[in-house]
Amino acid sequence: MTKEELRGLTKEEISRRIREGVKAVIEEVLEEEMTEHLAAGYRERTPTRRGERNGHYTRSLITPVGKIEQLHVPRDREGTFLTEVFERYKRLTPKA
């Protein structure tokens, strides 16, 4: 992208492109974490494999660059995959 093209973009367009880039990177990291968790790549059959993929679920994530919508988070059949990219939702218990 040239400097002239970059100058022609609005702040909202720039923010949207940054969010798209961040989303792509986070989704790639999530897939790599799942591959490490299962000890096997997508559709790879190995003797050390520790489970099966079971699609994705979507969630939103608030980041310093804004809210990222429809983030695809992989899941495994046993439900044991926990990502280090973001914390699980925590329920606050009322203090007595």
Residue pairs with C-beta under 8 A, 6 or more apart in sequence:
9 17
15 65
15 66
18 65
18 66
19 63
19 65
19 66
19 67
19 68
22 63
22 65
22 68
23 68
23 71
26 61
26 68
26 71
26 85
27 71
27 72
29 85
30 72
30 73
30 74
30 83
30 85
31 42
31 74
33 81
33 83
33 84
33 85
34 53
34 74
34 76
34 81
35 41
35 42
37 50
37 51
37 76
37 80
37 81
38 49
38 50
38 51
38 52
38 53
38 76
39 46
39 48
39 49
39 50
40 46
40 48
40 49
40 50
42 53
51 76
51 77
51 78
51 80
52 76
52 77
53 74
53 75
53 76
53 77
54 75
54 76
54 77
55 74
55 75
56 72
56 73
56 74
56 75
57 72
57 73
57 75
58 70
58 71
58 72
58 73
59 71
59 73
60 67
60 68
60 69
60 70
60 71
61 67
61 68
61 71
61 86
62 68
73 83
74 81
75 81
82 88
